[in-house]
Amino acid sequence: MSRVLVIGGGVAGMATAIALRHAGLDATVYEAHPTGADGKGAFLTIMANGLDALRAVDAEHLVLDRSFASRDVKMRNGKDRALGVLTIPTPDPEKVIPRTLRRADLYRALTDEAQRRGVEVVYGKRLVAARQEGSVTAFFDDDTRTGGDLLVGADGVHSTTRTLIDPDAPRPDYTGWNIVMGAVRDVLPSSSRDSYYMYFGTKASCGHTTAPDGETWWFANVPCGEEELAGATPAELRSRLGELFAGDRIDTVEAIRETADEQFMATACFQLPTVPTWSRAGMTLVGDALHVASPVTTQGASMAIEDAVTLAHCLRDIPDTTAALRTYERLRRERVERVVNTGARMLGPKNPGPLLRMIRDWAISRQTRKPDMDWLHLHHIDWDSELTG
Ligand SMILES: Cc1cc2nc3c(=O)[nH]c(=O)nc-3n(C[C@H](O)[C@H](O)[C@H](O)COP(=O)(O)OP(=O)(O)OC[C@H]3O[C@@H](n4cnc5c(N)ncnc54)[C@H](O)[C@@H]3O)c2cc1C
């Protein structure tokens, strides 16, 4: 294998490129946007399993250096009454715990690291077609093309590669809600560090965490049509959230009220539980192109990094590409589908009300029962083990 074409420069694409270089393979990233995805979104949390996967390819520091610890989620109702505390599983409470960071910082760090390791990143290249005749050729929307030995689709929830591999591939389901996110400084104290606060109001849920530097990062789950918030101005979003949480006593609402216009963003949330065909004709998938779990799992980026490292591991050890991709699917399919199904049980499509109650009940019950999520958070990738086809 001499050259891998990675389509998409988000978390999955950059982690794939980094892992491929660690495995001694060449990779080029083709990103549709002119400047990459680094302006998108607000913040995310990388779980212990995501950090473990980064550690396998000597990249854990990229997250540790620009993040803060997130040990637990404090659940409260709309009357500001405590419902329970959900402790996020970690292999070693003294050292590695889930970490929260700005999305833009993660994109930038991964991109810089990929380039430092010799990866070429080409912007403004949107994949539109691919053909395999011995090697694989990628065709872009600017009428250019390029060839390689393998094409990895890391092109996100609305992946083009997914439909090139299988024109009948399922489309992601809209969950029935958008997430609005934002950031504001010096409104809520950073006195309770290391915690997320999650509020279950009368009509919707929201939450926040405050970084050590005093910046509060918040989110609100808004039940609505898929496109309903697409063109909304920040003032409209602020007022929509004001109506949704009117009558509730929730600290997050204070942060929302004080947030500057340019800090608002809204995004529709999808779910993709299963993709029947993972690989075909010199092409495969990683990250949201392959599986989309509800954001409530906070696992999308971590699972994307696991995919990336496992794929590189397979390609490093198994010379026959078809056999390597078969092993990749064998190692990953059950796990990624289980994550999506777990998320769907917590907060599923089209029905946020009862399911919000379910997640709250689930969180409360976890205080008295032995946690059963270790399979998810404490997953370990042994990079030094030798894989066989
Ligand atoms: C509101 C919200 C909050 C979330 N919070 C968390 C969290 O706390 N923790 C967590 O782990 N996950 C979280 N997630 C999920 C996480 O963001 C994603 O799972 C993760 O970023 C997946 O990355 P990706 O690289 O697969 O896709 P993306 O980040 O979507 O990247 C895909 C890239 O491919 C490019 N692209 C698309 N089509 C083409 C094409 N045809 N040709 C070339 N390039 C193309 C796009 O421009 C983009 O840059 C959250 C998601 C949402 C919506």
The ligand as a Tripos MOL2 file, in Angstrom:
@<TRIPOS>MOLECULE
LIG
   53    58     1     0     0
SMALL
NO_CHARGES

@<TRIPOS>ATOM
      1 C1        -24.0170   19.3070   18.7200 C.3       1 LIG1
      2 C2        -23.0700   18.1780   18.7080 C.ar      1 LIG1
      3 C3        -22.2810   17.9420   19.8280 C.ar      1 LIG1
      4 C4        -21.3820   16.8860   19.8320 C.ar      1 LIG1
      5 N1        -20.6160   16.6690   20.9420 N.ar      1 LIG1
      6 C5        -19.7340   15.6700   20.9450 C.ar      1 LIG1
      7 C6        -18.8960   15.4210   22.0790 C.ar      1 LIG1
      8 O1        -18.9670   16.0980   23.0960 O.2       1 LIG1
      9 N2        -18.0100   14.3930   22.0030 N.ar      1 LIG1
     10 C7        -17.9030   13.6180   20.8880 C.ar      1 LIG1
     11 O2        -17.0770   12.6890   20.8530 O.2       1 LIG1
     12 N3        -18.6680   13.8310   19.7990 N.ar      1 LIG1
     13 C8        -19.5650   14.8230   19.8070 C.ar      1 LIG1
     14 N4        -20.3290   15.0280   18.7070 N.ar      1 LIG1
     15 C9        -20.1230   14.2000   17.5200 C.3       1 LIG1
     16 C10       -18.8200   14.5750   16.8160 C.3       1 LIG1
     17 O3        -18.7720   15.9450   16.5760 O.3       1 LIG1
     18 C11       -18.6850   13.8170   15.5040 C.3       1 LIG1
     19 O4        -19.0280   12.4690   15.6920 O.3       1 LIG1
     20 C12       -17.2490   13.8680   15.0080 C.3       1 LIG1
     21 O5        -16.8080   15.1760   14.8980 O.3       1 LIG1
     22 C13       -17.1660   13.1300   13.6590 C.3       1 LIG1
     23 O6        -16.2090   13.6650   12.8640 O.3       1 LIG1
     24 P1        -16.0770   13.2910   11.3230 P.3       1 LIG1
     25 O7        -14.7000   13.7040   10.9630 O.co2     1 LIG1
     26 O8        -16.5070   11.8870   11.0760 O.co2     1 LIG1
     27 O9        -17.1510   14.2010   10.5830 O.3       1 LIG1
     28 P2        -17.1200   15.7820   10.3540 P.3       1 LIG1
     29 O10       -16.5950   16.4950   11.5230 O.co2     1 LIG1
     30 O11       -18.4790   16.1350    9.8580 O.co2     1 LIG1
     31 O12       -16.0710   15.9900    9.1820 O.3       1 LIG1
     32 C14       -16.3420   15.6210    7.8550 C.3       1 LIG1
     33 C15       -15.4870   16.4870    6.9510 C.3       1 LIG1
     34 O13       -15.6240   16.0130    5.6150 O.3       1 LIG1
     35 C16       -15.7870   17.1210    4.7540 C.3       1 LIG1
     36 N5        -16.5330   16.6360    3.5770 N.ar      1 LIG1
     37 C17       -17.8510   16.3380    3.5060 C.ar      1 LIG1
     38 N6        -18.1660   15.8810    2.2820 N.ar      1 LIG1
     39 C18       -17.0130   15.9080    1.5540 C.ar      1 LIG1
     40 C19       -16.6840   15.5500    0.2020 C.ar      1 LIG1
     41 N7        -17.6040   15.0840   -0.6490 N.pl3     1 LIG1
     42 N8        -15.3920   15.6870   -0.1980 N.ar      1 LIG1
     43 C20       -14.4300   16.1670    0.6390 C.ar      1 LIG1
     44 N9        -14.6870   16.5230    1.9370 N.ar      1 LIG1
     45 C21       -15.9680   16.3840    2.3840 C.ar      1 LIG1
     46 C22       -16.5470   18.1430    5.5760 C.3       1 LIG1
     47 O14       -16.3570   19.4520    5.0760 O.3       1 LIG1
     48 C23       -15.9160   17.9520    6.9500 C.3       1 LIG1
     49 O15       -14.7880   18.7550    7.1360 O.3       1 LIG1
     50 C24       -21.2650   16.0590   18.6870 C.ar      1 LIG1
     51 C25       -22.0590   16.2940   17.5620 C.ar      1 LIG1
     52 C26       -22.9740   17.3350   17.5720 C.ar      1 LIG1
     53 C27       -23.8440   17.5520   16.3680 C.3       1 LIG1
@<TRIPOS>BOND
     1     1     2 1
     2     2     3 ar
     3     2    52 ar
     4     3     4 ar
     5     4     5 ar
     6     4    50 ar
     7     5     6 ar
     8     6     7 ar
     9     6    13 1
    10     7     8 2
    11     7     9 ar
    12     9    10 ar
    13    10    11 2
    14    10    12 ar
    15    12    13 ar
    16    13    14 ar
    17    14    15 1
    18    14    50 ar
    19    15    16 1
    20    16    17 1
    21    16    18 1
    22    18    19 1
    23    18    20 1
    24    20    21 1
    25    20    22 1
    26    22    23 1
    27    23    24 1
    28    24    25 2
    29    24    26 1
    30    24    27 1
    31    27    28 1
    32    28    29 2
    33    28    30 1
    34    28    31 1
    35    31    32 1
    36    32    33 1
    37    33    34 1
    38    33    48 1
    39    34    35 1
    40    35    36 1
    41    35    46 1
    42    36    37 ar
    43    36    45 ar
    44    37    38 ar
    45    38    39 ar
    46    39    40 ar
    47    39    45 ar
    48    40    41 1
    49    40    42 ar
    50    42    43 ar
    51    43    44 ar
    52    44    45 ar
    53    46    47 1
    54    46    48 1
    55    48    49 1
    56    50    51 ar
    57    51    52 ar
    58    52    53 1
@<TRIPOS>SUBSTRUCTURE
     1 LIG1         1 GROUP 0 **** ****
